[in-house]
Amino acid sequence: MKKSVLTRYRVMAYVTGVLLVLLTFGMIGKYVLDLNGAADFTRVVSIAHGWLYVVYLIFAFDLGSKAKWPVGKQLWVLLAGTVPTAAFFVERRISRELEGRTAGDAPAPVKA
């Protein structure tokens, strides 16, 4: 498996996680604190999170299929983007697990 597959997943996990935390804060501001502008902020962040979560799903599924994960683990990683802060913890665990199994993008040197 190429290192770029893991890197794509990691970037999208962080993006999805940050947007979900922002969305959570926006919802608290909108419904609990009744802040002005929270509704517009929440609308923009929710749309961005929704579209980027789809990209996260694609990259996470690609990573899981190349890592040959069982279905339960694949679902666990896919759903991590729906629980605030879970994407950060799952990304760290997956990255540690797969760092030794990834090959760099550069070809290995050839011995003479």
C-alpha positions as CSV (number, residue, x, y, z in Angstrom):
1,M,0.0,0.0,0.0
2,K,1.3,3.4,-0.9
3,K,1.9,6.0,1.8
4,S,-0.2,8.5,-0.2
5,V,-3.3,6.4,0.5
6,L,-2.7,6.8,4.3
7,T,-1.9,10.5,3.9
8,R,-5.2,11.2,2.0
9,Y,-7.1,9.5,4.7
10,R,-5.3,11.4,7.5
11,V,-5.9,14.8,5.9
12,M,-9.6,14.1,5.4
13,A,-9.9,12.7,8.9
14,Y,-8.6,16.0,10.3
15,V,-10.7,18.1,8.0
16,T,-13.8,16.1,8.9
17,G,-13.0,16.2,12.6
18,V,-12.4,20.0,12.7
19,L,-15.6,20.7,10.7
20,L,-17.6,18.4,13.0
21,V,-16.3,20.2,16.1
22,L,-17.1,23.6,14.5
23,L,-20.5,22.3,13.7
24,T,-21.0,21.2,17.3
25,F,-20.0,24.6,18.6
26,G,-22.3,26.2,16.0
27,M,-25.3,24.2,17.1
28,I,-24.6,25.1,20.7
29,G,-24.4,28.7,19.7
30,K,-27.6,28.4,17.7
31,Y,-29.8,26.4,20.0
32,V,-28.4,26.9,23.5
33,L,-26.9,30.4,23.5
34,D,-29.2,31.8,20.8
35,L,-26.3,33.8,19.2
36,N,-26.9,36.0,16.2
37,G,-25.2,34.7,13.1
38,A,-24.9,31.1,14.5
39,A,-27.6,29.9,12.1
40,D,-25.7,31.1,9.0
41,F,-22.4,29.7,10.4
42,T,-24.1,26.4,11.2
43,R,-25.6,26.2,7.7
44,V,-22.2,26.8,6.0
45,V,-20.3,24.4,8.2
46,S,-22.9,21.7,7.9
47,I,-22.9,21.8,4.1
48,A,-19.1,21.8,4.0
49,H,-18.9,18.9,6.5
50,G,-21.5,17.0,4.5
51,W,-19.7,17.2,1.2
52,L,-16.3,16.6,2.7
53,Y,-17.5,13.7,4.8
54,V,-18.4,12.0,1.5
55,V,-14.8,12.5,0.4
56,Y,-13.7,11.1,3.8
57,L,-15.8,8.0,3.2
58,I,-14.3,7.4,-0.2
59,F,-10.7,7.8,1.1
60,A,-11.4,5.7,4.3
61,F,-13.0,3.0,2.3
62,D,-10.1,3.0,-0.2
63,L,-7.7,2.7,2.7
64,G,-9.7,-0.1,4.4
65,S,-9.9,-2.1,1.2
66,K,-6.2,-1.8,0.5
67,A,-5.4,-2.7,4.2
68,K,-7.8,-5.7,3.9
69,W,-9.7,-4.7,7.1
70,P,-12.7,-6.8,8.3
71,V,-16.1,-5.2,7.8
72,G,-16.5,-4.2,11.5
73,K,-13.3,-2.3,11.5
74,Q,-14.2,-0.6,8.2
75,L,-17.5,0.5,9.6
76,W,-15.8,1.8,12.8
77,V,-13.5,4.0,10.7
78,L,-16.2,5.2,8.4
79,L,-18.5,6.2,11.3
80,A,-15.7,8.1,13.1
81,G,-16.5,11.1,11.0
82,T,-19.9,11.4,12.6
83,V,-18.9,11.7,16.3
84,P,-17.2,14.9,17.4
85,T,-13.5,14.3,18.1
86,A,-13.7,10.6,17.3
87,A,-12.0,11.1,13.9
88,F,-8.9,12.4,15.7
89,F,-8.5,9.4,17.9
90,V,-9.4,6.8,15.2
91,E,-7.0,8.5,12.7
92,R,-4.1,8.3,15.3
93,R,-4.7,4.7,16.0
94,I,-5.0,3.7,12.3
95,S,-1.9,5.7,11.4
96,R,0.2,4.0,14.1
97,E,-1.1,0.6,12.9
98,L,-0.4,1.2,9.2
99,E,2.8,3.3,9.3
100,G,5.0,0.2,9.1
101,R,2.9,-1.4,6.3
102,T,3.0,1.6,4.0
103,A,5.6,1.9,1.2
104,G,7.0,5.3,0.2
105,D,6.0,6.8,-3.1
106,A,9.6,6.8,-4.3
107,P,10.8,3.5,-5.8
108,A,13.3,1.5,-3.8
109,P,16.9,1.8,-4.9
110,V,18.2,-1.0,-7.1
111,K,21.3,-2.9,-6.0
112,A,24.0,-3.3,-8.6
